[in-house]
């Protein structure tokens, strides 16, 4: 939907999200982004979109630098390069600012991953770990709306205190590291590594079948 009429562009949406997160996070703390099934979908989607945006920004910076080089040649032909130096410094400053705005230091928590690791389904006998089922379990009432971005976010905000309270009781005072929030950078790297491993396994299986068929 991003980029459609009336819908903010990806850079605009990202800046709005970053402003919201920064304005609600104390300066001495790190923000924690929470999603249900975030490792499979939300965090991967955010990482993919930010990577695309970074590539576009890098291309824009390189284009600007190329234009500045052309201007330098013209200015040097006229015996002056002071304007060029100022322009290049401005471009470099813009590039550094863009590179420093990533969420790599943010923490992320996947509530589905947390509940699976603590065997919530086995302990509580709920039918599944879908967010709608969890709303029913913790509040006693099913959600009015499901599978809509705003409604799902509001429901997760409602669920989070219940999930964390239950998890704290089960995990105890010294929880396993895999239950704790991890940095966005390490999470997306781990997800990418897992995806690559699955692809390699699938490719190996295909190659094995092909070898068997030709032998």
WONOR-V403162 format. One record per pair of residues at least 4 apart in sequence whose C-alpha atoms are under 7 Angstrom apart, sorted by sequence separation. I is the first residue (numbers start at 1). J is the second residue. If there is no record, write none. Layout:
I/J, I/J
//
This chain:
3/7, 8/12, 9/13, 10/14, 11/15, 12/16, 13/17, 14/18, 15/19, 16/20, 17/21, 18/22, 19/23, 20/24, 21/25, 25/29, 37/41, 38/42, 39/43, 40/44, 41/45, 42/46, 43/47, 44/48, 45/49, 46/50, 47/51, 48/52, 49/53, 50/54, 51/55, 52/56, 53/57, 54/58, 55/59, 56/60, 57/61, 58/62, 59/63, 60/64, 61/65, 62/66, 63/67, 64/68, 65/69, 66/70, 67/71, 68/72, 69/73, 70/74, 71/75, 72/76, 73/77, 74/78, 75/79, 76/80, 81/85, 82/86, 83/87, 84/88, 85/89, 86/90, 87/91, 88/92, 89/93, 90/94, 91/95, 92/96, 93/97, 94/98, 95/99, 96/100, 97/101, 110/114, 111/115, 112/116, 113/117, 114/118, 115/119, 116/120, 119/123, 120/124, 121/125, 129/133, 130/134, 131/135, 132/136, 133/137, 134/138, 135/139, 136/140, 148/152, 149/153, 150/154, 151/155, 152/156, 153/157, 154/158, 155/159, 156/160, 159/163, 160/164, 161/165, 162/166, 163/167, 164/168, 165/169, 166/170, 167/171, 168/172, 171/175, 175/179, 182/186, 183/187, 184/188, 185/189, 186/190, 187/191, 188/192, 189/193, 190/194, 191/195, 192/196, 193/197, 194/198, 195/199, 196/200, 197/201, 198/202, 199/203, 200/204, 201/205, 202/206, 203/207, 204/208, 205/209, 206/210, 207/211, 208/212, 209/213, 210/214, 211/215, 2/7, 3/8, 8/13, 25/30, 38/43, 39/44, 75/80, 76/81, 115/120, 121/126, 128/133, 129/134, 136/141, 146/151, 147/152, 182/187, 1/7, 2/8, 3/9, 25/31, 75/81, 135/141, 136/142, 145/151, 146/152, 2/9, 35/42, 121/128, 135/142, 2/10, 121/129, 135/143, 72/81, 21/31, 132/142, 132/143, 72/84, 71/84, 132/146, 68/84, 112/129, 68/88, 65/88, 135/159, 138/162, 61/91, 61/95, 11/53, 114/179, 39/110, 38/110, 109/181, 37/110, 108/181, 109/182, 32/106, 33/107, 34/108, 35/109, 36/110, 37/111, 107/181, 108/182, 31/106, 32/107, 33/108, 34/109, 35/110, 36/111, 37/112, 107/182, 108/183, 30/106, 31/107, 32/108, 33/109, 34/110, 35/111, 36/112, 37/113, 107/183, 108/184, 30/107, 32/109, 106/183, 107/184, 105/183, 106/184, 104/183, 105/184, 104/184, 105/185, 103/184, 104/185, 47/188, 44/188, 43/188, 39/191
//
